[in-house]
Amino acid sequence: IPNVDEYRRGGQKNYIRNNSTSLLGEEERRTYRWETEDEMEAEAEQDDSDLTFSKHSGSVFCVSLDPATNSMAVTGGEDDKAFVWRVSDGEVLLECTGHKDSVTCAVFSHDSSLVATADMSGLIKVWKVENKEEIWSFEVGDLEWLEWHPCAPVLLAGTDDGNVWMWKIPSGECKTFQSAACQATTGKILPDGKRAVVGYEDGTVRVWDLKQGNAIHVIKGQDGHQGALTSLACNKDGTLVLTGSVDGHAKLINTATGKVGVIGSFSVNGDKDEEETNSVESVGFCKTLPLIAVAYLEGTLAIYDLSTHVLRHRCQHEAGIVHLQWEESSSVVSTCCLDGKLRLWDARSGNLVSEFRGHTAEILDFTVNREASVAVTASGDSQAKVFCLQRPDR
């Protein structure tokens, strides 16, 4: 089975062109408990969402909230479009057109004044939200990921040929960080704004100095992963990076020294031969406690103690997990799943806090606002939904 995070990002074109469930045989579907659309439609009679955004005419691959106010969302989809819309009522504030392929990346700048949209073919556009104007565009090779600098109008992108591009917007002043000819599958700018961590298809991780243009650390071989990187996360001060890979492992990297620690991994149903297929799909650091979360394609959310690397809890899902996100000021971690459900878990106890339904296909991406009061989801059913997370039981 191709890696699900690649589907979410759009890296597997066949995934996007076809009904995702048609790519799996019955045995594989049972292994990952990937429900059919009929099964999900039967369950989706229950819709817990407060608002449904239905402007897309194909799968919705990505969603982001604006960091300044959390009042705007941007979604990108299979219909070669992105929309900026108001979370409170779903009104379209900006329609981002002119893309040539599925829009798989859509993100706001640090001050929410700009939004960048990018499609699978590598066409990147930057829009000024206030006056709804396209102010910059550029075309690279097949795009893997896109990210804004945390405090400047600077854009970073990773491509299929292994290059990482950095532009000042809107001047377009450009710098590239070149490496071996394999995909730069995931990347993140560290909180200091001076370094970026990039993961590659061959399992290598590089820590780049953005000003000097050189790799400060190269983690590969036994220290690196044995398969493509799927996800990266850093702690609040950027001293630690957590990596996940299709090899089924998560690793902790000290960004100052390059030293690597391996987080315990486990095989599917105890079968060592299946461990290779148990891809890590998403990783993240708890903001309030020394805990980390690792989400597996097999459907397990694993909560580990950060200092000892000991497994604290296994939170089982009914299908493969696509993405996780910790709340800003609590020990609650949210997950989205191939069964179309959004779940909230208490990492201290390992218990399920809430489960939200409403989609009739897999959720491919989601984000939670700073107050943890609202989640916005993107799904293969062509819809984005807004869920109110505040409930009496919380």
C-alpha positions in Angstrom: 0.0 0.0 0.0 1.4 3.4 -0.9 2.0 5.7 2.1 -1.1 7.5 3.2 0.7 10.8 3.9 1.7 10.8 0.2 -1.9 10.6 -0.7 -2.7 13.5 1.6 0.1 15.6 0.1 -0.7 14.3 -3.4 2.6 12.7 -4.0 1.0 9.6 -5.6 -0.9 10.8 -8.7 -2.6 7.5 -9.1 -4.0 7.9 -5.6 -5.7 11.1 -6.6 -6.9 10.0 -10.0 -8.7 6.9 -8.7 -11.1 6.1 -5.9 -8.7 5.4 -3.1 -10.5 2.2 -1.9 -10.2 0.7 -5.3 -6.5 0.4 -5.0 -6.7 -2.0 -2.1 -7.5 -5.7 -2.2 -9.9 -7.2 0.3 -7.0 -8.6 2.4 -5.3 -5.2 2.5 -8.5 -3.4 3.3 -9.1 -5.7 6.3 -5.5 -5.2 7.4 -5.9 -1.4 7.6 -9.6 -1.5 8.3 -10.2 1.0 5.5 -13.9 1.2 5.2 -15.8 1.3 1.9 -17.7 4.5 1.0 -21.0 2.6 1.5 -20.0 1.7 5.1 -19.0 5.3 5.8 -22.2 6.7 4.3 -24.3 4.5 6.5 -22.4 5.8 9.6 -22.4 9.4 8.4 -26.1 9.8 9.0 -24.7 11.3 12.2 -23.2 14.6 11.4 -21.5 16.3 14.3 -20.2 19.3 12.3 -21.4 22.8 12.8 -20.6 23.9 9.2 -19.9 22.2 5.9 -17.9 23.9 3.2 -18.9 22.4 -0.2 -17.3 24.6 -2.8 -14.8 22.0 -4.0 -15.7 19.6 -6.7 -13.2 16.9 -5.8 -11.3 15.5 -2.9 -10.0 18.2 -0.4 -6.4 17.4 0.3 -5.2 20.1 2.7 -6.5 22.7 5.2 -4.8 25.5 7.2 -6.1 28.1 9.6 -4.7 31.7 9.5 -2.3 32.0 12.4 -3.2 35.7 13.3 -6.9 35.3 14.0 -7.8 31.6 13.4 -10.9 33.1 11.7 -10.0 32.1 8.1 -9.3 28.7 6.6 -7.7 27.8 3.3 -8.4 24.5 1.6 -6.8 23.0 -1.6 -8.3 20.2 -3.7 -8.4 17.8 -6.6 -10.4 20.4 -8.6 -7.1 22.5 -9.1 -8.5 25.2 -6.8 -7.9 26.6 -3.4 -10.4 28.7 -1.4 -9.9 31.1 1.5 -13.1 31.1 3.5 -14.5 32.4 6.8 -14.7 29.7 9.4 -17.8 31.2 11.2 -20.1 31.1 8.2 -18.3 29.5 5.2 -18.3 32.6 3.1 -15.6 32.5 0.3 -13.2 35.4 0.8 -10.8 34.5 -2.0 -10.9 31.9 -4.8 -7.4 30.9 -5.8 -7.5 29.8 -9.5 -5.0 29.2 -12.3 -3.5 26.0 -11.0 -2.8 23.2 -13.5 -3.1 20.2 -11.1 -4.5 19.2 -7.7 -3.7 21.8 -5.1 -2.0 19.8 -2.3 -0.4 22.6 -0.3 -2.2 25.8 1.0 -0.8 27.8 3.9 -1.0 31.3 5.4 2.0 33.4 6.2 2.9 34.2 9.8 0.9 37.4 9.9 -2.0 36.0 7.8 -1.6 38.7 5.1 -0.5 36.2 2.5 -1.6 32.8 1.4 0.5 30.4 -0.7 -1.1 27.7 -2.8 0.8 25.0 -4.7 -0.2 22.1 -7.0 1.3 18.7 -7.7 2.9 19.9 -10.9 5.0 22.5 -9.0 3.2 25.7 -9.7 3.2 27.9 -6.6 1.2 31.1 -6.2 1.1 33.7 -3.5 -2.0 35.8 -2.9 -2.5 38.9 -0.9 -5.6 38.1 1.2 -6.8 41.7 1.8 -7.1 42.8 -1.9 -7.5 39.3 -3.3 -4.6 39.7 -5.7 -2.0 37.2 -6.9 1.3 38.9 -6.1 3.9 36.2 -7.1 4.2 32.8 -8.8 6.9 30.4 -9.6 7.2 26.9 -11.1 9.4 24.1 -9.7 9.5 20.4 -10.2 6.8 18.1 -8.7 6.1 19.5 -5.3 6.3 17.6 -2.0 5.7 20.2 0.7 5.5 24.0 1.3 6.0 26.0 4.4 6.2 29.7 5.5 9.0 31.1 7.7 7.7 31.6 11.3 8.3 35.4 11.3 9.1 36.7 7.8 7.6 36.7 4.3 9.9 33.8 3.2 8.6 30.6 1.6 10.3 27.2 1.7 9.4 24.3 -0.6 10.7 20.7 -1.2 10.5 19.0 -4.5 10.7 15.6 -6.2 14.2 16.1 -7.4 15.6 16.6 -3.9 16.0 20.3 -4.0 14.7 22.7 -1.3 13.8 26.2 -2.5 13.6 29.4 -0.5 12.2 32.7 -1.7 11.7 36.1 -0.3 8.1 37.2 -1.2 7.3 39.2 -3.3 10.8 40.0 -4.6 11.4 36.4 -5.5 15.0 36.5 -4.4 15.9 32.8 -4.3 18.2 30.3 -2.7 18.3 26.5 -3.2 19.6 23.8 -1.0 20.8 20.9 -3.1 21.2 17.2 -2.1 21.3 13.8 -3.6 18.7 13.2 -6.3 15.9 11.7 -4.2 12.7 13.4 -3.0 12.7 15.9 -0.3 9.6 14.4 1.2 9.0 16.6 4.3 10.5 19.7 5.9 10.1 22.2 8.7 11.7 25.5 9.6 12.8 25.5 13.2 11.5 28.2 15.6 14.7 30.2 15.5 14.0 30.9 11.8 17.7 30.2 11.0 17.6 26.5 10.4 15.4 24.0 8.6 15.1 20.2 9.0 14.4 18.2 5.8 13.7 14.5 5.4 14.3 12.6 2.2 13.1 9.5 0.4 16.3 7.5 1.2 15.8 8.0 4.9 18.3 10.8 5.3 17.6 13.8 7.5 19.5 17.1 7.0 19.6 20.2 9.2 20.2 23.2 7.0 21.6 26.6 7.9 19.3 28.9 5.9 21.6 31.8 5.8 24.9 30.0 4.9 23.2 27.4 2.7 25.1 24.4 4.2 24.0 21.3 6.0 24.9 21.5 9.6 24.0 17.9 10.3 23.4 14.9 8.0 21.8 11.9 9.7 21.9 8.8 7.5 22.9 5.2 7.5 22.3 3.4 10.8 21.4 6.7 12.5 19.0 7.7 9.7 15.8 6.0 8.6 15.6 2.9 6.3 12.8 4.4 4.3 11.2 7.7 3.2 10.5 10.3 5.8 6.7 11.0 6.2 6.6 13.5 9.0 8.6 15.9 11.1 7.8 17.9 14.3 9.9 20.0 16.6 9.5 21.0 20.2 8.8 24.6 21.3 12.4 25.8 21.4 13.5 23.8 18.4 16.2 21.8 20.3 14.5 18.5 19.4 13.0 17.1 16.2 10.8 14.1 16.0 10.9 12.2 12.7 8.6 9.4 11.3 9.2 7.1 8.3 7.6 4.4 6.2 10.2 2.1 8.0 7.8 2.1 11.0 10.2 3.9 13.3 10.2 7.3 14.9 13.5 9.1 15.9 14.4 12.0 18.1 17.2 14.3 16.8 19.1 16.8 18.9 19.3 19.8 16.5 22.4 21.2 18.2 24.5 18.0 18.2 22.8 15.8 15.6 22.6 13.0 18.1 19.8 10.5 17.4 17.5 8.5 19.8 15.2 5.8 18.5 11.6 5.7 19.8 10.3 2.2 20.4 8.4 0.7 17.4 6.2 -2.4 17.4 5.0 -4.7 14.7 1.4 -5.2 13.5 -0.3 -7.9 15.6 3.1 -8.9 16.8 4.2 -10.1 13.3 7.8 -9.0 12.7 7.4 -9.5 9.0 4.7 -6.9 8.9 6.6 -4.2 10.8 7.9 -2.8 7.5 4.4 -1.9 6.3 3.4 -0.2 9.6 4.4 3.2 8.4 4.6 6.2 10.8 2.2 8.7 9.3 2.4 11.6 11.8 4.3 12.7 14.9 4.1 15.5 17.4 5.3 16.9 20.8 2.9 17.7 23.6 3.0 21.4 24.5 2.4 21.0 28.2 3.9 17.6 29.3 7.0 15.7 28.4 5.1 13.4 26.0 5.3 12.6 22.3 2.8 11.0 20.0 3.4 8.7 17.0 0.6 7.8 14.6 0.8 4.5 12.6 -0.9 3.4 9.4 -1.9 0.3 11.2 -4.3 2.4 13.3 -2.4 2.8 16.6 -1.7 6.2 18.2 1.3 5.6 20.5 2.0 8.0 23.4 5.7 7.8 24.6 7.4 9.4 27.5 9.8 12.0 26.0 12.7 11.5 28.5 12.7 7.7 28.8 11.2 6.8 25.4 8.9 4.3 27.2 5.5 3.6 25.7 2.8 5.0 27.9 -0.4 4.3 25.9 -1.7 2.6 22.7 -4.8 4.3 21.5 -6.4 2.0 19.0 -8.4 3.3 15.9 -10.7 1.5 13.6 -8.7 2.4 10.6 -5.3 3.9 9.6 -4.4 7.3 11.1 -3.5 10.1 8.6 -2.6 13.0 10.9 -2.3 14.1 14.5 -2.2 17.4 16.3 -1.7 18.3 20.0 -3.7 21.0 21.6 -1.8 24.2 22.5 -2.5 24.2 26.3 -3.5 20.7 27.3 -2.5 17.0 27.0 -5.3 16.3 24.5 -4.1 15.0 21.1 -6.5 14.8 18.1 -6.3 12.4 15.2 -8.0 12.0 11.8 -8.5 8.7 10.2 -9.3 6.7 7.1 -12.7 5.9 8.5 -13.7 9.5 8.2 -13.8 10.3 12.0 -12.0 12.9 14.1 -11.0 11.7 17.6 -9.7 13.5 20.7 -7.6 11.5 23.2 -6.4 12.3 26.7 -2.6 11.4 26.6 -2.4 11.2 30.4 -4.9 8.3 30.6 -4.9 7.1 27.0 -8.7 7.4 27.0 -10.9 8.6 24.1 -12.4 12.0 25.0 -14.6 12.6 22.0 -15.4 11.3 18.5 -16.8 13.4 15.7 -18.5 12.0 12.6 -19.9 13.6 9.5 -17.6 12.8 6.5 -18.5 10.0 4.0 -14.9 9.4 3.0 -11.5 9.4 4.6 -10.2 12.6 6.3 -7.0 13.6 4.6 -6.0 16.6 6.8 -7.3 18.6 9.7 -6.2 21.5 12.0 -7.3 22.7 15.4 -7.4 26.3 16.5 -5.3 27.8 19.3 -8.2 27.7 21.8 -8.9 24.0 20.9 -12.5 25.1 20.4 -12.8 24.4 16.7 -11.3 21.8 14.2 -11.5 22.1 10.5 -11.2 18.9 8.4 -10.5 18.1 4.7 -11.9 14.9 3.2 -12.0 12.7 0.1 -15.8 13.4 0.1 -15.1 16.8 -1.5 -16.0 18.6 1.7 -14.4 20.5 4.5 -16.2 20.6 7.8 -16.0 22.8 11.0 -16.5 20.9 14.2 -17.1 22.7 17.6 -14.9 20.8 20.1 -16.2 22.3 23.3 -18.6 19.9 24.9 -20.1 19.8 28.4 -18.1 16.6 29.2 -14.8 18.5 28.6 
